[in-house]
Amino acid sequence: MKIIHRSIIKDLSLTFLLALAFLNSILMMEKLIRLSRMLSGIGATVPDFLRIIVYIQPQLFTLTIPMAMLLATLLVYGRLNADNELVILRASGMDFIAISRPVFILGTGCFVLALSVSFYFGPKSSISLREAITRIIAVRTPLAIEEGSFNTSFKGIVITVKGKKSANSLEDIFIYDSRQKDAPRLLTAKEGKFFSREGADVGLYLTDGHIHITKDRKVTEIFFDKYNMTLSLEAGSPTPKKSELSPPELLEKAKEAETQKKKTVYYLEFFRRLSLPLVCLILALLGPPLAMIAGKAGGVGGLALGLLTFTLYYVILIYGENLVLADRLHLVPGALAASGILSVAAGIMFVRRNRQ
């Protein structure tokens, strides 16, 4: 490998890592805000949030790896173009394919990395994220209930207790349940204990109490010895189920789906797992010509052009998937339309630039 190629690959790799960290931080903010609303009310600690941040990363990599690769290419080759180094390389006899070879190497590496994340590490991290949140809820929720204070961590529920035998055992419990708007309930119980349920829900086992139900100016009173309640946190589970499935499992779910719409949803998720890593190879062709278009605008122009390109790609991807879901377009053309359009544009631009 030529010295100039090694130098460019070094710059591309460093810029790619910095862009990847920057993009992941930006996209992670929305998820963290949603998670903080859900977990801060039950007393989640800093180590809990750090563990969740680690589990979120692979889910973001599928989207941010192609974006970071394109930005790295535009920034590095834009700088080479602004400094007239690309002109010198062409004048020395190096063709455009040879100049773009470092991007091809980076694109191949990003494709392998994105494919492994999309097929294996992403689903595994989604499962780990759900399990971590479930453990945090099971452990921290009882600790968040304090004696003599109102707790509103749960959706439509207000809880207050007079005493606690232990972290998990409550005494003299008062609960206002407004989840059914037309029939609010008041519950009192002598004792209660929390227990884990599936997902982001928590169970509360009550003993020796009664329930007042108000509906249409009528009051119903029910006495009970044992009563189980299901409590949901203010935010739902942050992990959709299909993100936990590997591609073979997605295909299996699609075959077992009862309706055509559910079948289509699983197939679209499968094609997205394939198309996003494939974009890395397409951008290896598109990046160098785009860097030439950015011209003397430098890093700012390259950054703006990269974000615009990927925004258009993602808009076409979502639009194609929506057309498929609306039964206005066949599955394969709709799912691969964005990649197909980007491939044609990349091929035309690269061939034209190579002929110049």
C-alpha positions as CSV (number, residue, x, y, z in Angstrom):
1,M,0.0,0.0,0.0
2,K,1.3,3.4,-0.9
3,I,2.3,5.9,1.8
4,I,-0.4,8.3,0.6
5,H,-3.0,5.6,1.0
6,R,-1.9,4.8,4.5
7,S,-2.0,8.5,5.5
8,I,-5.5,8.9,4.1
9,I,-6.8,5.7,5.8
10,K,-5.4,7.0,9.1
11,D,-7.2,10.3,8.7
12,L,-10.4,8.6,7.6
13,S,-10.3,6.2,10.6
14,L,-9.8,8.9,13.1
15,T,-12.4,11.2,11.6
16,F,-14.8,8.2,11.4
17,L,-14.5,7.4,15.1
18,L,-15.0,11.0,16.1
19,A,-18.1,11.4,13.8
20,L,-19.5,8.1,15.1
21,A,-19.1,9.3,18.8
22,F,-20.7,12.6,17.9
23,L,-23.7,11.1,16.0
24,N,-24.3,8.5,18.7
25,S,-24.3,11.2,21.4
26,I,-26.9,13.2,19.4
27,L,-29.2,10.3,18.7
28,M,-28.9,9.0,22.2
29,M,-30.3,12.2,23.8
30,E,-33.9,11.4,22.9
31,K,-33.7,7.9,24.3
32,L,-32.0,9.1,27.5
33,I,-34.7,11.8,28.1
34,R,-37.4,9.1,27.7
35,L,-35.6,6.7,30.0
36,S,-34.9,9.4,32.6
37,R,-38.6,10.1,32.8
38,M,-39.3,6.5,33.4
39,L,-36.5,5.6,35.7
40,S,-35.7,8.7,37.7
41,G,-39.0,8.4,39.6
42,I,-38.0,5.1,41.0
43,G,-34.5,6.2,42.1
44,A,-32.3,4.7,39.4
45,T,-28.6,5.4,40.1
46,V,-25.9,6.7,37.9
47,P,-24.4,3.2,37.3
48,D,-27.8,2.1,36.2
49,F,-28.0,4.8,33.6
50,L,-24.4,4.1,32.5
51,R,-25.2,0.4,32.0
52,I,-28.3,1.4,29.9
53,I,-26.2,3.8,27.8
54,V,-23.8,0.9,26.9
55,Y,-26.8,-1.3,25.9
56,I,-28.3,1.5,23.7
57,Q,-25.1,1.9,21.6
58,P,-25.4,-1.1,19.2
59,Q,-29.0,-0.1,18.4
60,L,-27.7,3.2,17.2
61,F,-24.7,1.9,15.3
62,T,-26.8,0.5,12.5
63,L,-27.8,4.0,11.6
64,T,-24.7,6.0,12.6
65,I,-22.0,3.8,11.0
66,P,-23.0,4.8,7.4
67,M,-23.6,8.4,8.5
68,A,-20.2,8.6,10.2
69,M,-18.5,7.0,7.2
70,L,-19.9,9.5,4.7
71,L,-19.1,12.4,7.0
72,A,-15.5,11.1,7.4
73,T,-15.1,10.8,3.6
74,L,-16.5,14.3,2.9
75,L,-14.4,15.9,5.6
76,V,-11.1,14.2,4.8
77,Y,-11.4,14.4,1.0
78,G,-12.9,17.9,1.2
79,R,-9.7,19.0,3.1
80,L,-7.5,17.3,0.4
81,N,-9.5,19.0,-2.3
82,A,-9.3,22.4,-0.6
83,D,-5.5,22.1,-0.2
84,N,-5.2,21.1,-3.9
85,E,-3.7,17.8,-2.9
86,L,-6.1,15.8,-5.0
87,V,-5.1,17.9,-8.0
88,I,-1.4,17.0,-7.3
89,L,-2.3,13.3,-7.1
90,R,-4.2,13.4,-10.4
91,A,-1.3,15.4,-12.0
92,S,1.2,12.7,-10.8
93,G,-0.7,10.1,-12.8
94,M,-3.0,8.5,-10.1
95,D,-6.5,7.9,-11.4
96,F,-9.7,8.6,-9.4
97,I,-10.2,4.9,-8.5
98,A,-6.7,4.8,-6.9
99,I,-7.4,8.0,-5.1
100,S,-10.7,6.5,-3.7
101,R,-9.1,3.2,-2.6
102,P,-8.9,4.2,1.1
103,V,-12.6,4.9,1.0
104,F,-13.3,1.5,-0.5
105,I,-11.3,-0.1,2.4
106,L,-13.1,2.0,5.0
107,G,-16.5,1.2,3.3
108,T,-15.8,-2.6,3.4
109,G,-14.8,-2.5,7.0
110,C,-17.9,-0.4,7.9
111,F,-20.1,-2.8,5.9
112,V,-18.8,-5.8,7.9
113,L,-19.2,-3.9,11.2
114,A,-22.7,-2.7,10.4
115,L,-23.8,-6.1,9.3
116,S,-22.6,-7.8,12.4
117,V,-24.3,-5.1,14.6
118,S,-27.5,-5.4,12.5
119,F,-27.6,-9.2,12.6
120,Y,-26.2,-10.1,16.0
121,F,-25.1,-7.4,18.4
122,G,-28.2,-5.2,17.9
123,P,-30.7,-7.9,18.9
124,K,-28.6,-9.1,21.8
125,S,-28.2,-5.5,23.1
126,S,-32.0,-5.0,22.8
127,I,-32.6,-8.1,25.0
128,S,-30.0,-7.0,27.5
129,L,-31.5,-3.5,27.6
130,R,-35.0,-4.9,28.4
131,E,-33.6,-7.2,31.0
132,A,-31.6,-4.4,32.6
133,I,-34.6,-2.1,32.8
134,T,-36.7,-4.9,34.3
135,R,-34.1,-5.5,37.0
136,I,-33.9,-1.8,37.8
137,I,-37.6,-1.5,38.1
138,A,-37.9,-4.6,40.3
139,V,-35.2,-3.5,42.6
140,R,-35.7,0.3,42.7
141,T,-39.5,0.6,42.7
142,P,-40.0,-0.5,46.3
143,L,-37.2,1.9,47.4
144,A,-39.0,4.9,45.8
145,I,-42.1,4.5,48.0
146,E,-41.5,6.7,51.0
147,E,-43.6,6.8,54.2
148,G,-46.1,9.6,54.4
149,S,-45.5,10.9,50.9
150,F,-47.4,10.7,47.6
151,N,-45.7,8.7,44.9
152,T,-46.8,9.3,41.2
153,S,-44.2,7.1,39.4
154,F,-46.9,4.9,38.0
155,K,-49.3,5.8,35.2
156,G,-52.7,7.0,36.6
157,I,-51.7,5.8,40.1
158,V,-51.1,7.8,43.3
159,I,-49.7,5.7,46.3
160,T,-49.1,6.7,49.9
161,V,-48.2,4.5,52.8
162,K,-48.0,5.0,56.5
163,G,-45.2,2.5,57.2
164,K,-42.7,0.0,55.6
165,K,-41.7,-3.3,57.3
166,S,-38.9,-3.6,54.8
167,A,-37.8,-2.2,51.4
168,N,-40.4,-4.4,49.6
169,S,-43.2,-4.6,52.2
170,L,-45.7,-1.8,52.7
171,E,-48.2,-1.1,55.5
172,D,-51.5,0.8,55.6
173,I,-51.7,1.5,51.9
174,F,-53.9,4.1,50.2
175,I,-54.1,4.1,46.4
176,Y,-56.0,6.3,44.0
177,D,-56.4,4.6,40.6
178,S,-57.6,6.9,37.7
179,R,-56.6,4.7,34.8
180,Q,-60.3,4.1,34.0
181,K,-61.5,7.7,33.6
182,D,-65.2,6.9,33.9
183,A,-64.7,4.7,37.0
184,P,-61.9,5.9,39.3
185,R,-61.0,3.7,42.2
186,L,-59.9,4.1,45.8
187,L,-58.0,1.2,47.3
188,T,-56.9,0.6,50.9
189,A,-55.0,-2.4,52.2
190,K,-53.3,-3.4,55.4
191,E,-50.2,-4.8,53.7
192,G,-48.7,-4.9,50.2
193,K,-45.6,-6.3,48.5
194,F,-44.1,-5.6,45.1
195,F,-43.2,-8.4,42.6
196,S,-41.7,-8.5,39.1
197,R,-43.8,-8.8,36.0
198,E,-43.0,-9.0,32.3
199,G,-41.6,-5.9,30.6
200,A,-41.7,-2.5,32.3
201,D,-44.6,-3.4,34.6
202,V,-44.6,-4.0,38.3
203,G,-47.0,-6.1,40.3
204,L,-48.4,-5.1,43.7
205,Y,-49.8,-7.9,45.9
206,L,-52.3,-6.4,48.4
207,T,-53.9,-8.2,51.4
208,D,-56.8,-7.4,53.7
209,G,-58.4,-4.3,52.1
210,H,-61.3,-2.9,50.1
211,I,-62.0,-1.0,46.9
212,H,-64.4,1.9,46.3
213,I,-65.4,2.3,42.6
214,T,-67.3,5.4,41.5
215,K,-69.3,5.3,38.2
216,D,-72.3,7.2,37.0
217,R,-73.0,8.6,40.5
218,K,-73.0,5.1,41.9
219,V,-70.5,3.7,44.4
220,T,-69.5,0.1,44.6
221,E,-67.5,-1.2,47.6
222,I,-65.6,-4.5,47.4
223,F,-63.8,-6.2,50.2
224,F,-60.9,-8.5,49.5
225,D,-58.4,-10.8,51.3
226,K,-55.9,-10.9,48.4
227,Y,-55.7,-8.7,45.4
228,N,-53.0,-8.3,42.6
229,M,-52.5,-5.0,40.8
230,T,-50.4,-4.3,37.7
231,L,-48.7,-1.0,37.7
232,S,-47.1,0.6,34.6
233,L,-44.5,3.3,34.7
234,E,-45.1,6.7,33.1
235,A,-43.2,5.7,30.0
236,G,-43.5,2.4,28.3
237,S,-40.8,-0.1,27.5
238,P,-38.2,1.6,25.3
239,T,-37.4,-1.6,23.4
240,P,-39.8,-2.6,20.6
241,K,-40.1,-6.4,20.4
242,K,-39.0,-6.7,16.8
243,S,-35.6,-5.1,17.6
244,E,-34.9,-8.1,19.7
245,L,-35.3,-10.5,16.9
246,S,-32.4,-11.8,14.7
247,P,-33.0,-11.8,10.9
248,P,-33.9,-15.6,10.9
249,E,-36.3,-15.0,13.7
250,L,-37.9,-12.1,11.7
251,L,-38.4,-14.4,8.7
252,E,-39.9,-17.0,11.0
253,K,-42.3,-14.5,12.6
254,A,-43.3,-13.3,9.2
255,K,-44.3,-16.8,8.2
256,E,-46.3,-17.3,11.4
257,A,-48.0,-13.8,11.2
258,E,-51.8,-14.0,11.2
259,T,-52.4,-10.9,9.1
260,Q,-50.7,-9.6,6.0
261,K,-49.9,-6.3,7.7
262,K,-48.0,-8.0,10.5
263,K,-46.2,-10.1,7.9
264,T,-45.2,-7.0,6.0
265,V,-43.9,-5.3,9.1
266,Y,-41.5,-8.2,9.9
267,Y,-40.3,-8.3,6.3
268,L,-39.7,-4.6,6.2
269,E,-37.6,-4.9,9.4
270,F,-35.6,-7.7,7.8
271,F,-34.9,-5.7,4.6
272,R,-33.9,-2.7,6.7
273,R,-31.3,-4.8,8.6
274,L,-29.8,-5.6,5.2
275,S,-30.1,-2.3,3.4
276,L,-28.5,-0.1,6.1
277,P,-25.2,-2.0,6.1
278,L,-25.3,-2.2,2.3
279,V,-25.4,1.6,2.3
280,C,-21.8,1.6,3.5
281,L,-20.6,0.1,0.2
282,I,-22.7,2.5,-1.8
283,L,-21.4,5.5,0.1
284,A,-17.8,4.3,-0.7
285,L,-18.6,5.2,-4.3
286,L,-20.6,8.3,-3.5
287,G,-18.4,9.9,-0.9
288,P,-15.3,11.0,-3.1
289,P,-17.4,12.6,-5.9
290,L,-19.5,14.4,-3.3
291,A,-16.3,15.7,-1.6
292,M,-15.3,17.2,-5.0
293,I,-18.7,18.9,-5.3
294,A,-18.2,20.4,-1.8
295,G,-15.2,22.1,-3.4
296,K,-13.5,24.9,-1.5
297,A,-16.3,25.0,1.1
298,G,-14.2,22.7,3.3
299,G,-15.4,20.9,6.4
300,V,-18.6,23.0,6.8
301,G,-19.7,22.3,3.2
302,G,-18.9,18.6,3.5
303,L,-20.8,18.3,6.8
304,A,-23.9,20.0,5.4
305,L,-23.7,17.9,2.2
306,G,-23.3,14.7,4.1
307,L,-26.3,15.3,6.4
308,L,-28.4,16.4,3.5
309,T,-27.6,13.2,1.5
310,F,-28.4,10.9,4.4
311,T,-31.5,12.8,5.3
312,L,-32.8,12.4,1.7
313,Y,-31.9,8.7,1.8
314,Y,-33.8,8.2,5.1
315,V,-36.8,10.1,3.9
316,I,-37.0,7.9,0.7
317,L,-36.6,4.8,2.9
318,I,-39.4,5.7,5.2
319,Y,-41.6,6.8,2.3
320,G,-41.1,3.6,0.5
321,E,-41.9,1.5,3.7
322,N,-45.1,3.6,4.2
323,L,-46.2,2.9,0.6
324,V,-45.6,-0.8,1.2
325,L,-47.6,-0.7,4.5
326,A,-50.4,1.2,2.6
327,D,-50.5,-1.6,0.0
328,R,-49.6,0.8,-2.8
329,L,-46.2,-0.7,-3.6
330,H,-44.8,-4.2,-3.7
331,L,-42.6,-5.2,-0.7
332,V,-39.2,-5.6,-2.4
333,P,-39.2,-2.3,-4.5
334,G,-40.6,-0.3,-1.6
335,A,-38.0,-1.7,0.9
336,L,-35.0,-1.3,-1.5
337,A,-36.1,1.9,-3.3
338,A,-33.8,4.2,-1.2
339,S,-30.7,1.9,-1.7
340,G,-31.5,1.5,-5.4
341,I,-31.8,5.3,-6.0
342,L,-28.6,6.0,-4.0
343,S,-26.7,3.2,-5.9
344,V,-27.6,4.7,-9.3
345,A,-26.7,8.2,-8.2
346,A,-23.4,7.0,-6.8
347,G,-22.5,5.0,-9.9
348,I,-23.2,7.9,-12.3
349,M,-21.3,10.4,-10.2
350,F,-18.3,8.1,-9.7
351,V,-18.0,7.2,-13.4
352,R,-18.3,10.9,-14.5
353,R,-15.6,11.9,-12.0
354,N,-13.3,9.1,-13.0
355,R,-13.5,10.2,-16.7
356,Q,-12.6,13.8,-15.9
